[in-house]
Amino acid sequence: VNAVRDVTITSLDFHCATGVSSNVDVEVYSKPGSFDGFEGDVTAWQLIHQDTILTNRRTTPTPLNGFDTSIFVRGGTTQSFYLYTPNKIMYLTPSNLASGELAYNDGNVQLFAGVGVTEVKFSSTSSNIVSPRVFRGSISYDAGSCGNGICD
């Protein structure tokens, strides 16, 4: 995510690739800057949300209902997010975008094509990294500032 102006990212909604509702563990990590080159480096990422949630079916996004720690992103900077669940997550697989190219822009935040990591969390094995992938869901944010980069 690139912030066009100061924003505080507060949550995500995402699509699980399952046809039935089920309880799943979900973890969300974040780091300043690009994800590129850090897919396998757990030490580069900060855990900002951890929960067991009841997922919706694949046609309805599943809300996280707020991060444990919201993330302030200064305008003009990039913040990466890593959504992990042992269940499959639905992504868009664009044929016209490469990883790092702009996928969405709402005037406040820009979302770029990235990668999906399969099989294990934080894998840097090339066979576990699938590209390009675009997050399929929504990003909840407040436009404005909280000051210190982490909003408790």
C-alpha positions in Angstrom: 0.0 0.0 0.0 1.3 3.4 -0.9 -0.3 6.3 1.0 -1.1 9.3 -1.2 -1.9 11.2 2.0 -1.5 10.4 5.7 -3.7 7.4 6.5 -4.2 4.9 9.4 -4.8 1.4 8.2 -7.3 -0.1 10.7 -8.4 -3.5 9.2 -8.9 -5.7 6.2 -11.7 -7.8 4.7 -10.6 -10.7 2.6 -12.0 -13.6 0.6 -11.4 -17.2 1.8 -11.3 -19.8 -1.0 -13.8 -22.1 0.7 -17.4 -22.8 -0.1 -18.3 -23.1 3.6 -17.9 -21.0 6.7 -15.3 -22.3 9.1 -13.2 -21.2 12.0 -9.6 -20.2 10.9 -6.6 -18.7 12.5 -5.6 -15.4 10.9 -2.4 -13.4 11.3 -1.6 -10.0 9.7 1.9 -8.7 9.6 3.2 -5.3 8.4 6.5 -3.6 7.6 7.5 -0.2 6.3 8.5 -0.2 2.6 8.2 -2.9 0.0 7.7 -6.6 0.7 10.1 -7.4 -2.2 12.9 -9.5 -0.9 11.3 -10.0 2.5 8.8 -12.7 1.8 10.9 -15.2 3.8 12.2 -12.9 6.5 10.0 -13.1 9.6 12.2 -10.7 11.4 11.3 -7.9 9.0 7.6 -8.1 9.8 5.6 -6.9 12.8 2.6 -9.0 13.9 -0.3 -6.5 14.1 -3.3 -8.8 14.3 -3.9 -12.4 15.4 -7.3 -14.0 15.8 -9.5 -17.0 15.2 -12.4 -16.0 13.1 -15.5 -17.5 11.4 -15.0 -17.0 7.7 -17.7 -16.2 5.2 -18.1 -18.3 2.1 -16.0 -17.4 -0.9 -18.5 -14.9 -2.4 -18.7 -12.8 0.7 -15.6 -11.0 2.2 -14.6 -11.9 5.7 -14.0 -8.9 8.0 -11.2 -8.9 10.6 -13.1 -6.2 12.5 -10.1 -4.1 13.3 -6.4 -4.8 13.7 -5.0 -5.2 17.2 -2.6 -2.5 16.2 -3.5 0.1 13.6 -0.8 1.3 11.3 -0.1 4.9 10.4 1.3 5.4 6.9 2.7 8.9 6.1 1.6 10.3 2.7 4.2 9.4 0.0 5.4 6.3 1.8 4.8 2.6 1.3 3.7 0.0 3.9 3.5 -3.7 3.2 1.0 -6.2 4.6 1.2 -10.0 4.9 -2.0 -11.8 5.5 -1.6 -15.4 6.6 -4.1 -18.2 7.3 -3.5 -21.9 6.8 -6.7 -21.9 4.7 -6.5 -20.7 1.1 -7.1 -17.0 0.4 -8.6 -15.8 -2.9 -6.5 -13.3 -4.9 -7.0 -11.8 -8.2 -4.5 -13.0 -10.8 -4.1 -10.2 -13.3 -2.7 -11.0 -16.7 -1.9 -7.3 -17.4 0.0 -6.5 -14.3 3.4 -7.5 -12.9 4.3 -7.5 -9.2 4.9 -3.9 -8.1 2.5 -2.3 -10.6 -0.4 -0.2 -9.6 -3.7 -2.1 -9.3 -6.0 0.3 -7.5 -6.0 4.0 -6.5 -8.8 5.7 -4.6 -7.0 9.0 -4.2 -5.9 8.3 -0.6 -4.2 4.9 -0.9 -2.7 2.9 -3.8 -2.7 -0.9 -3.9 0.0 -2.6 -6.0 0.2 -6.1 -7.4 2.3 -8.3 -5.1 2.9 -12.0 -4.5 1.2 -14.9 -2.8 3.2 -17.3 -0.7 2.0 -21.0 -0.7 2.6 -23.9 1.6 4.4 -22.3 4.5 4.4 -18.9 6.2 7.3 -16.7 5.3 8.8 -18.8 2.6 11.5 -17.5 0.3 11.6 -20.6 -1.8 10.9 -19.5 -5.3 8.5 -22.4 -5.9 6.3 -21.2 -3.0 6.1 -17.6 -4.3 3.4 -17.0 -6.9 3.3 -13.7 -8.8 1.5 -11.5 -9.6 -1.3 -11.5 -7.1 -3.6 -8.7 -6.2 -5.3 -8.6 -2.9 -9.0 -9.4 -3.2 -10.8 -7.6 -0.4 -11.0 -4.2 1.1 -8.6 -2.1 3.2 -10.2 0.0 6.0 -8.5 3.2 6.8 -8.9 6.6 8.4 -7.5 9.6 6.5 -5.4 11.6 8.9 -2.7 11.1 11.4 -2.0 9.3 14.7 1.5 10.6 15.0 3.9 7.8 15.9 3.4 5.3 13.2 1.7 2.7 15.4 -1.8 3.6 16.7 -2.6 1.6 19.9 
